[in-house]
Amino acid sequence: MLSLNTISTSLLALTATLAAPGFASAGTFGGMTFSTGVIRCAATVSQSTNASIITTNWVEIDYCSGYTEYLTFTPTSLTAVQAIGANAAIYGNVASGSSTDYKLVVHTPGDDVIAVRIMGSNNTKMGFDKKLPNPGTAGSNIGLDFTPSVMTGAWTVYAHLTDAVAICPSAPRNDLYASLHIRFTDCFRYGDYLRWKIDTDRVN
C-alpha cells in the first residue's frame, strides 16, 4: 500500500509538470456565431474550390502586442496555400471541392496571436458555408461548420462568420459568408497549434 507521503509527493510532481513551461495543454472550442455584415452579391455558387480561389481572400492577424498584420494567400500547389507573416502563418489545403483544412502556427517565441480573420469582399471568390439552413444558398449544398480537429494551447477559440453571400437581388439565406473571424481568449503562443476544417464554396 502506498504511504500518504508517497501519494502527496506524486501529486506534487504531477502538479509541477502540468505547470511547467512548454507543457502541451488542450485548447477548447467555444462555438461559432454568425452575422450579416456587408452583403456580398454573387451571380452563382458552386462546389469547385481550389488554391486560386482561396488566394482571392486576404488574412488579418492580430498580435497580443496590439500590432495587426495584413497578408495575402499564395499558392504552393493547385490545392494548397499559405499566408506567412512576421511571426505567424496560416496554411490551407483543399480537402475536396467543397471543404478546406486550415492550420495556424506561431513561428518563434515572441509576439503571440490573439485573433485571425480570413476576409472576403465583392472581389473575392470564396465563401464559407455553414451546415444550416439546408437548403440554403442555391449551389452551396449542405455545408460544414467550423470544426477544429487539433487544439493545443491554454485558450478557448471562437469562430464567427460574417459578410453574408446572396444571389442578388435575393436576400441572403444565412448559410454562406465571405469572411471568417477567429479569436482566442488568451494568447496563441509558440508551440500552440490549431487545425480546423470548414466548407468552402466558389462564389462568382
N, C-alpha and C positions, 0 to 999 in steps of 0.2 A: 504493500500500500504506500502511495506517495505521501510524504510528510507535508504539513501545511507550508513549511519554509520552501520546499521544492516547488509546490504549486505557485506560491507567491513569486518566486524567482522566475518561473517560466512565464507568468503573466506579465511581469515587468519587462522581460526580454521581448515578448511579443509587442507590447505597447511601444517600446523603444524602436523596434523595427518598423512598425506602422508609421511612426512619427518621423523617421529618418528621411533626410532629403533624398529625392530621387525614387522613393518607393512609389510604384505604379498603383494608383487608385482608380477605381472605375467611375467614370463620369455618368451622369444620369440625363435622361431626356425629359424636358418639362412640357412638351407638347407643341402643337402647331396651330397658329391662328391665321386669319386672312382678312384683308380689307380691299376695297375697290381701288383706292389710289387714283392714279391717272390712267384713264382707259386707253388701251392700245387697240386701234381699229385694224382688223385683218380682213382679207378677202377670202382666204381659205386656211384650213388647218389640216396637217397630215402627219402620219407616223413615219417620218423619214429623217430623224436627227442624225447628224454626223459632225465631225470636228469643225468643218467650215461653218456650220450653223451655230455651234456654240461660240465660235470666235466673234460673232456679231455682238455678244454681250460683253460688258466690262465688269471689273471687280473693284470694290472698295474695301480696304482693310483698315479697321480702327485699332490702333495700338493702345495699350494701357497708359502710355505716356501722354496720350492726347493727340498724337500725330495720326493723320489719315493718309493712306497711300492709294493712288488710283492706278489700276493695271489693266492691261488687255490680255485676253487669252491668245496664245499662239499654238498652232497645231504641231504635234510631234509625230503624228501619223494620220491616216484617214479617219481614225476613230478616237484619237487621244489629243488632249490639250493640256496646257499648263499656263499658269499665271504666277510668275516668280517675282516676289518683292524683295525689299531690303532685308527683311528678317523672317518672312513667312511666304508660303506658297500654297496654291490650290491646284490640284491635278484632277482632271476629268477623263473618264473613259466610257465611251458609249457601249452599254451592255447589250442593247438591242435598238431597233429603230424607234423605240418609244420609252427608253429608260437609260439613265446615265449614272455611273458610280463616280462619286467625288471623294477626295480626301484633303484634309487640311493639316499642315505641319508647320512648326516653327524651326528655322534652320539652326540657330545657335542661341546660347543663353544671352539674355539681354532684354530687348523690348518685346513684351508679350502681346497677345491679341485679345481683344475684348468683343469684337464684332466683325462680321464679314457680310458683304452684300454682293450678290450677283445680279447686276442691273440690266433691265431691258427698257426699250423705248419704242417709238414708232418706226425706228430704223433697224431694230434688231429682229432676228428671225427665229427665236426660240421662246417657247412658253413652258411653264411648269404646270402640270396637270394633276390636280388632286383627285382622290378617289370618288368623292361625292360632290355634287349630284351626278347621278348616272341614269339616263343620258344627260350629257352636258353640252358643251360647245360642239357643233357639227364638225366631224372629222377627228375629234380628240379621243374618242373611245373611252373605256374605263381607265382612270388614272391610277397613280400610286403616290401616296402621301410621302413627305419627307420621312425616311426610315433609316435611322442610324444602325449600323452593323457593328462598328467598333468605337468605343468611347473610353479613352484613358485620360484621366485628369481629375482634379478636385474641383469640379464645377457641375452646374446643370446647364444644358444647352436648350435654347428655344428657337423655333423656326417660325417665320412669318412670310406669307405670300401676299404680294400686293401688285398693283397696276394690272387690273383685270383686262383680259383679252376678250374682244367681242367681234362677232361677224357683223360689222356695222352695215346698215343702221340699227340692227337689232341690239338689244341691251345685253350686257354680259350675263352668262349663265352661272357665274360664281364657281367655276371649276378650273379655269385656266388663267394663269397670271404670268406677267412678263418678268417679275423681279422676285428674288428670294433673299430674305434677310435672316441672318443667323446671329444670335447673341449669347454670350456666356455670363453666368452670374459671378464668376471670378476669372482672373486672367488665364488664358490658354497659353501654356508655357512650353519651353523647350523640353522635349521628351513626352509631351501630351500628343494625343492622336485622336482624330475624328474622321470616320469614314461613314458616308451615307449614300443611299440610292434614292432617286426621285424620278417620276415620269417626266420626260421631256418630249415636246412635240415641235414640229416645224410650223412656223407661223408666217404666212405670206401676205 
